[in-house]
């Protein structure tokens, strides 16, 4: 018979794995808390989102608990602080996708499960890791007390702002720690009158009912055709959009975006998470000319075992993204790479390429608005 560890033993295992910010929550208490929180940014009760998905993965979810963790990612470039990107022929990758923080979080939580399995005798199969999964991880993080929702509909912690990946480890026991019965604060209470993220959204997604499903990050993966407004708003991105986070005052004071204001422990946790994700490095920029010369099979190989190698991120969507970025860059040097797709049999790419070629040509014939040289 396996030994049931106390909360101290679980915390020790998390500490040993280098996890700096985490919470413990019994599943039944977590769901009860979510069901009693009326303001959550989903129309249905918490149990309608958490239980069905969890029950498909574990045999008796209500008898267990979650170790809910925040795995920070590094943000150390000027555009991560809301500054305009430097002009050039590169497409920008959002911070969360520059390294495979998701895979690193899975490995970290798997090491916690292994320690607890060895300590208690519980089979390793009784533990389950969930990262970027079908579970509503933000909702679970909120119910566990890991963080609070902001107006940008992301979760915030005191230590990392909203710049982190959520990882869940299902434990096959209840834990001694009880969840605070006080409902989490609403985004209005947490953010106050601040609307920086709402104002920063290039497509005004956060002010509409569609929310994050209409934001540029969500559009990064989709094969839907974009109109001219969305294409222009895309700017020189290659994947993702970080504007609402970059402009948030609660993120601006966090050490992991290059402004020293957090503890040494926070900085160490961010460095550890970044180091753990080294194998999945993509980088902050993608050379658009070189990328547009790749086939779809080349692209799959290029991003295998990275955050851009997920099954739902299709090479065609990334090519569309790159063509939009090339058009918005106005770089004449990218014209040959873009023109290669003008007669492409894939309508999404051909239409985008014609638009991008027009943008580059227009930029080349625009009057020079630079100030005259000083005498």
PyMOL commands that set and color helices and strands:
alter all, ss='L'
color gray80, all
select helices_A, chain A and resi 7-16+27-35+46-55+61-63+78-81+95-97+101-120+124-126+137-143+187-191+196-200+205-207+211-214+216-221+228-234+243-246+249-252+255-257+264-276+278-280+288-291+296-302+307-309+315-329+332-339+347-365
alter helices_A, ss='H'
color red, helices_A
select strands_A, chain A and resi 21-26+65-72+90-93+128-131+148-149+155-156+164-171+237-239+285-287
alter strands_A, ss='S'
color yellow, strands_A
deselect
rebuild
show_as cartoon
